[in-house]
Amino acid sequence: MKTSYDVIVRPLITEQSMEAIDLKKYAFEVARDATKADIKKAVEELFDVKVMKVSTLNVSGKAKRTGRYPQGMTRSWKKAVVRLTADSKSIEFFEGMV
């Protein structure tokens, strides 16, 4: 059985995700095998908030050069954008970032 800490890998701190905080949308990198129900349960448990909607997408790895000839790939990962309900409090971790 996975814990909430296994489902949520890390928060995503980007310009686009910081602009969405006003709409109560927060972005996270999540485990590749996590479902929307798992993500909702993990966010509600870790941050003590109410989740209205979870959107997920798989991000493909990109080709990167590591030197003159060898070409490698960055890893593929899964992204989740979580929208909170209107009456829910905001996630404190993101408050100082904006």
C-alpha positions in Angstrom: 0.0 0.0 0.0 1.3 3.4 -1.0 1.4 6.3 1.5 0.6 9.9 0.5 4.3 10.7 0.5 4.8 8.0 -2.2 2.1 9.5 -4.4 3.2 13.1 -4.3 6.8 13.3 -5.4 7.4 17.1 -5.4 5.6 20.4 -5.9 6.2 22.1 -9.3 7.4 25.7 -8.9 7.2 27.3 -12.4 6.0 30.6 -13.7 2.8 29.0 -15.1 2.0 27.1 -11.9 2.6 30.2 -9.8 0.1 32.3 -11.9 -2.5 29.5 -11.4 -2.4 29.8 -7.6 -4.9 32.7 -7.7 -7.4 30.2 -9.2 -6.5 27.8 -6.4 -4.7 25.4 -8.8 -1.5 23.7 -7.6 0.9 21.5 -9.7 2.7 18.5 -8.4 4.9 15.7 -9.8 3.3 12.5 -8.9 4.1 8.8 -9.1 3.6 7.3 -12.6 1.1 4.7 -11.4 -1.0 7.1 -9.2 -4.6 7.5 -10.1 -6.7 10.7 -9.8 -8.4 9.2 -6.7 -5.0 8.5 -5.1 -3.8 12.0 -5.9 -6.9 13.6 -4.4 -6.7 11.6 -1.2 -2.9 12.3 -0.8 -3.3 16.1 -1.3 -6.3 16.2 1.1 -4.4 14.2 3.7 -1.0 16.0 3.4 -2.2 19.6 3.2 -5.6 19.4 5.0 -7.6 21.0 2.1 -10.6 20.0 0.0 -9.9 19.0 -3.6 -12.5 19.8 -6.3 -10.8 18.5 -9.4 -7.6 16.6 -10.4 -6.1 16.8 -13.9 -3.2 14.6 -14.9 -0.8 14.4 -17.9 2.2 12.3 -18.8 5.3 14.3 -19.6 7.6 12.6 -22.1 11.3 12.7 -21.7 13.2 14.9 -24.1 16.4 14.1 -26.0 19.4 15.8 -24.5 23.0 15.9 -25.6 25.5 15.0 -22.9 28.7 15.6 -24.9 30.0 15.4 -28.4 28.3 12.3 -29.6 26.3 10.5 -26.9 22.7 11.5 -26.8 20.6 10.7 -23.7 17.0 11.2 -22.6 15.5 13.0 -19.6 13.1 10.9 -17.7 9.4 10.7 -18.3 7.2 11.7 -15.4 3.5 12.4 -14.5 2.2 15.8 -13.6 -1.0 16.6 -11.7 -2.8 19.9 -11.4 -5.1 20.0 -8.4 -7.9 22.5 -8.1 -9.2 23.3 -4.6 -12.8 24.2 -3.7 -13.7 27.8 -3.2 -14.2 27.4 0.6 -10.9 25.5 1.1 -7.9 27.2 2.6 -4.8 27.6 0.4 -1.7 25.4 0.6 0.8 27.2 2.9 3.8 25.8 1.1 3.1 27.9 -2.0 2.2 31.1 -0.2 5.7 32.6 -0.1 6.5 31.8 -3.7 4.2 34.3 -5.4 
